[in-house]
Amino acid sequence: MSDVEAGGATVFPSLDLSLWPKKGSAAFWYNLFEDGKGDLSTRHAGCPVLLGSKWVSNKWIHERGQEFIRPCKVLPSEQSPFVDA
């Protein structure tokens, strides 16, 4: 990210969180739960830059191919009573 004189925050309304741009900083988050369902609390938006300019770079990391690095876990509430866990 780059420094911005005014505005330009990335906001997560459900989390009541604002990330302000700062040169050399980065933000990373998972938008999925371990069971693969979407985490709607990670919905976010970029606020307009009021003064200056904002440079960002995005890197999308897909779950496919991550099966052994970040294996899926079954939540206790989703386990069948007929299968040994």
C-alpha positions in Angstrom: 0.0 0.0 0.0 1.0 3.6 -0.3 0.6 6.6 2.1 -2.6 8.6 1.6 -3.1 12.1 2.8 -6.9 11.7 3.4 -9.4 8.9 3.0 -8.7 5.6 1.3 -9.4 3.2 4.2 -10.5 -0.4 3.7 -13.5 -1.0 5.9 -15.0 -4.2 7.3 -18.5 -3.0 8.5 -19.4 -6.3 10.2 -16.2 -6.2 12.2 -16.3 -2.4 12.9 -12.8 -2.3 11.5 -11.0 0.2 9.3 -7.5 -0.3 7.8 -5.8 2.9 6.9 -3.3 2.8 4.0 0.3 3.0 5.1 3.3 2.6 2.7 4.8 -0.8 3.0 1.9 -2.3 4.9 -0.2 -5.3 4.0 -3.5 -6.9 5.0 -4.3 -10.6 4.8 -7.4 -12.5 5.8 -9.2 -15.7 5.2 -12.7 -15.3 3.8 -13.7 -19.0 4.4 -14.3 -21.0 7.5 -12.3 -24.2 7.9 -15.4 -26.1 6.6 -15.2 -24.1 3.3 -18.3 -22.0 4.0 -18.0 -18.2 3.3 -17.3 -15.9 6.2 -19.6 -12.9 5.5 -18.0 -10.9 8.2 -15.0 -10.4 5.9 -17.0 -8.4 3.3 -15.2 -5.2 2.8 -15.0 -2.0 0.7 -12.5 0.6 -0.2 -13.4 4.1 0.8 -12.6 6.9 -1.7 -9.3 8.7 -1.5 -10.0 12.3 -0.7 -6.5 13.7 -1.1 -3.6 12.0 -2.8 -3.5 8.6 -4.5 -3.6 5.0 -3.3 -1.7 2.2 -4.8 -2.5 -1.4 -3.8 -1.7 -4.9 -5.1 -4.0 -7.9 -4.7 -2.9 -11.5 -4.4 -5.7 -14.1 -4.5 -5.0 -17.4 -2.9 -7.4 -20.2 -3.9 -8.2 -23.1 -1.6 -7.8 -25.7 -4.4 -4.4 -27.3 -4.0 -4.2 -26.4 -0.3 -5.7 -29.7 1.0 -2.5 -30.8 2.7 -1.3 -27.4 3.9 -4.7 -26.3 5.3 -6.8 -29.5 5.7 -10.5 -29.2 6.1 -11.8 -29.9 9.7 -15.2 -31.3 10.6 -16.9 -29.3 13.3 -18.1 -31.3 16.3 -21.7 -30.1 15.6 -21.5 -31.5 12.1 -20.2 -35.0 13.1 -22.6 -37.9 12.6 -23.4 -39.9 15.7 -23.1 -43.1 13.6 -19.4 -42.5 12.5 -16.4 -42.7 14.7 -14.6 -39.4 14.8 
